Amino acid sequence: MVEPIFLQTVMAIRRWFKHYKAQCRCAKCGTCENIEFHHIRDKKMKISAMVRRAVSIEQLKNELDKCIPLCNKCHKVEHKRLKDEQVYRAF
């Protein structure tokens, strides 16, 4: 059986994250729709995995400090750019 205190903690972390994410805008195009978080350094874990695992808000903030908010479309473009850059360097 899952402890009620743990469930309250999980819900509090998810509420905090939902509020945080709702205030973000894409760093590239400025939209506030479909925001994701792109790591720009020292990735320990995906943000979504951290929220699912109910890590502390402090740990979540520390990881978010290493990210920029991007909408889904701009995030895909950024990853394609990084992949293309990596392939170019291989030559």
VENGIBEL-V695855 format. One record per pair of residues at least 6 apart in sequence whose C-alpha atoms are under 6 Angstrom apart, sorted by the first residue. I is the first residue (numbers start at 1). GAP is how many residues later the second one is. D is the distance in Angstrom with one decimal. If there is no record, write none. Layout:
i->I gap->GAP d->D
i->I gap->GAP d->D
//
This chain:
i->10 gap->44 d->5.4
i->25 gap->6 d->5.4
i->25 gap->7 d->4.5
i->26 gap->43 d->5.2
i->26 gap->44 d->4.2
i->26 gap->45 d->5.2
i->27 gap->42 d->5.8
i->27 gap->43 d->5.7
i->34 gap->37 d->5.2
i->34 gap->38 d->5.6
i->35 gap->35 d->5.6
i->35 gap->36 d->4.3
i->36 gap->33 d->5.8
i->36 gap->34 d->5.4
i->36 gap->35 d->5.7
i->37 gap->30 d->5.7
i->37 gap->31 d->5.7
i->37 gap->32 d->4.7
i->37 gap->33 d->6.0
i->38 gap->29 d->5.1
i->38 gap->30 d->5.3
i->39 gap->27 d->5.7
i->39 gap->28 d->4.2
i->40 gap->26 d->5.9
i->40 gap->27 d->5.5
i->41 gap->25 d->5.7
//
